[in-house]
Amino acid sequence: MDVLALTAVLLAASLGAGFLGALTGLGGGVVIIPVLTLALGVDIRYAIGASLVSVIATSSGAAATYVREGFTNLRAGMLLEIATTLGALAGATLAAHVPTRVIEVIFGLVLLYSAYLSHRPHVEHGADSDRSAGLAARLRLDSTYPAPEGARAYRVHNVAGGFGLMGVAGILSGLLGIGSGALKVLAMDQVMRLPFKVSTTTSNFMIGVTAAASGGVYLRRGYVDPGLAMPVMLGVLAGSTVGARLLAHTDVRLLRLVFGLMIVALALQMIVNGLRGSI
């Protein structure tokens, strides 16, 4: 495959990855890394380096739209970024000492969990009868988001539990080169009880900062190849921008089903190849 053909393949794959990542809040890395390693034979550490650059692009492309439309909870996102950034630095440092085949198996398991989350029905949380307490009240994290009937209020709960899960999400981001949106969405949707659209949009807002922290470590170690990272970044940026614009107006249940099935297939292949040491 010549350079032009490879660039075209990378652009097409990353365009789809960015689109799916923006709609689901999981980030494009869960798609682009398996494509690079399984289909194109790229070393997983270089695939992670390119993915981290694309994750920054995903966050930049989607977050601007979400913030402008009023979905993102900026106060909560900036607080939780402290945990994800510290975790990302720890994960990127750990990656240099973990065998490649172990990273592949861990990545496959994370993909399976991401597929489960993408297909799981979500309860839309809102303003309930319980008042926010503790950190949520003191930091004024309660907010509103756009709904067909107008601005809908919601309350934030269990800030400490969400903060802890964000640290774990940051470690996975640094170790695996993904936005770890699955854990971020889980922490905000299930633990902190934010509405699902607020969780996914705030996740997209946060993943760029997380990826930038760990991406600097990969760049210093020489795992960011510009020829690989550039088309991936451009494709993911375009895909995430389109996905962000469609999120507020699209029922994504069918998309989640297709996305989940595709991710399961990629995850199983990653796990098998990791156990065999064939990547």
Secondary structure, 3 states (H helix, E strand, C coil): CCHHHHHHHHHHHHHHHHHHHHHHCCCCHHHHHHHHHHHCCCCHHHHHHHHHHHHHHHHHHHHHHHHHHCCCCHHHHHHHHHHHHHHHHHHHHHHCCCCHHHHHHHHHHHHHHHHHHHHCCCCCCCCCCCCCCCHHHHCCCCEEEEECCEEEEECCCCHHHHHHHHHHHHHHHHHHCCCCHHHHHHHHHHHCCCCHHHHHHHHHHHHHHHHHHHHHHHHHCCCCCHHHHHHHHHHHHHHHHHHHHHHCCCCCHHHHHHHHHHHHHHHHHHHHHHHHCCC
